[in-house]
Amino acid sequence: MLKDIFKDSVWDTSYKTDLYSFVQSYLQNNPTGRQVSNSGGYQSEDLNLTDPSLSTLVTYITKQAYAYGNALGYNTKNYMVSNMWLNVNNYKDYNEAHLHSGCVFAGVYYIDVKDNQGDLILTRHDVSLRELAFTNHSYNNPYTWGKVHITPRNHQCILFPAFVLHSVQPNTTNQPRVSLSFNIVEG
């Protein structure tokens, strides 16, 4: 009898909101970003979560965190978005593998993405051991996966456990890839 012993998941939803004016205004008023996991590109300082342009999205993300936590059987009574930042990846820009410590969930909301602008890659911490152990297997099997690629769509909102190592592939187009990243904590 097969019995799962470890399991991870993502929460994948869609929420349409127009943030184009907010992004343009923010970039105009804050042309210098920070470097954290980004290799090239722009990453903003933490955004003001009470900004009217972001408030409905923050509320939506918080509700999704509750739904995700409930589906996982977590007993958390209060989730909150602790911080959020803007990402703009241009040609060849990418984000190195990292995780978000001190949080329950991490996530991303895609504002403006097109084909070939870089997948979100979720990687198991034991990926090298896993790849050594499974040399002759089907890659279409979640029991043997070492990495999962998620191709982004406009208005897609993805939450995942903050301890999952993740990265973003290089943007191979001449158009910017625009997203918001965020962290969820227990409130």
N, C-alpha and C positions, 0 to 999 in steps of 0.2 A: 504494500500500500504506500502510495506517495503522500508525504506530509511535508508541506513547506516549513522551513525553519527560519528563514529570513526573507523579508519582502520589503520592497520600496515602491513608491508610486509617484506620479505627478498628478496635479489637478489642472486640467486644460479646459478653459472656457473662452468665451468671446464677449466683449463689451464695446459697443461702438460709442465713441466720444471724440469730438474734434478738438485736438490739442495743437493744431498747426500754428495758430496765432500765439499761443502760450510759448511754444518752442522758439519761434522766430524772435519774439520779444525777449525771452530769457537769454538766448545766445547773443543778441545785440547788446544787452545790458551786462552780460557776464562772459566776455570773450575768452577769458583765461580759465581753464578748467584745472583739474587735478589729475594726477596719475596714481592709480591704485592697481587694478588688474589690466588696464588697457595698455596695449602696445600701439601707439599712435592714436588717432581719434581724439574725441573730447569726452570727458566725464566731468559733470558738474559737481559742485559742492552739494551737500544735502539741501533738498528743496524745502520750501515752506509748505507743510502739509495742510495748512489752513487757507492757502491761496484758493480763491473761488474757482479758478480754472481746474484745480486738482481735486477739490473736495468730493465731488460725486464719484470720481474714480477711486479715491481712498476709501470711501464708504463701500463701494462695490467690492474692492479687494478684501476689506475686513469681513464682509459677508461671505465671500468665497473661502476665506481662512476658516471661518466657523464651519462651513459645509465640508471642507476638506478634513479638518480635525475630527468632525463628527463621523465622517465615513471611515476614518482610521481608528475610531473608538477611543480617541483622546478624551480626557475628562476636563479639559481646559474650559473655564467659564468666560474668559475674557481675552480676546486677541486684539492686537492693535498693530497698525503699521508704524514701525519705530522710525524709519527713515526711507527716503526715496531720492534717486538721483537720475539725471538725464545722461544718456549715452548717444553719441553721434560717431559712427564708424564710417570713414571714407575708404577709398581704394586701398587695399592691403591692410587696413586696420583690423585688429582682432583683440580678444580678451584672453589672457593666459588662464590656465587652470587655477582655481581657487575655491574656497568655501567661505561660509559666513558663520563664524562662531558666535555663540551667545544668542542665537535666534532659534525659533522653532521652524519657520519656513523662510525661504528666500523666493523671489519671483521676478518676473519680467512682464512688461506690457509693451506690445509692439505698436508704435505709432505710425511708422512709415517704413515698410520693408518691401523688397522686390526679390525676384528669383536671383539666386547666386550671390546673396549678400552675407552668407555665413550661417550655418546651423548652430543652434545651441547644442552642446555636447555634454551629456551627463556621464560621468565616469565612476566606476566602482573603485574603492580604495585598493582592493586587491586585484586590480586589472592584470598586472603582470603575472601573478601567480595563476590567475584564471586562464590566461592565454597559454601558459605553459601546460596546464592540466588538460585543456581541451584543444588538442591539435587536429582532431579529426571529428568535427561535429557540424551540425547545421547552424549557420549564423542566424537562422530565423527561429531561434529558441531562447526565450527569456531566461532559462536556467543556465545558459552558457554565455550570455552577453557580458561583455566587459564595458561596453560603451553604448549609449543610446543617442541617436541624432534626432533632433526635433527641428524641422524646417519651419521657420516662423511665417505667420500670416498677419496681415494688418488687423488690429483690434484684438489679437489673441492675448490672453492673460494666462500665464503658466505659473503655478506655485509648486515647489518641491521642497523636500527636507533640506534645511540649511546646511546639514553636514555632508551633503552630496557634492563631491568635487565636480565643478562645471567650468566650461570655457566656451568661447565663441570663435568659430572659424573666421578666417579673413574674408572681408568683403572683396569680391572679385569684379565689382562693377564701378562705374564712375559716378554713381548716385549714392548719396548718404543713406545709411541705415540708422533709423532713429528709434530709440526705445527708452523706457523708464525701468529701472531696477529698483527693488525695494526689499525690505526685511520685515518679517512679522515676529513679534514677541508676545509672550503672555503678559497681559496687562495687570 
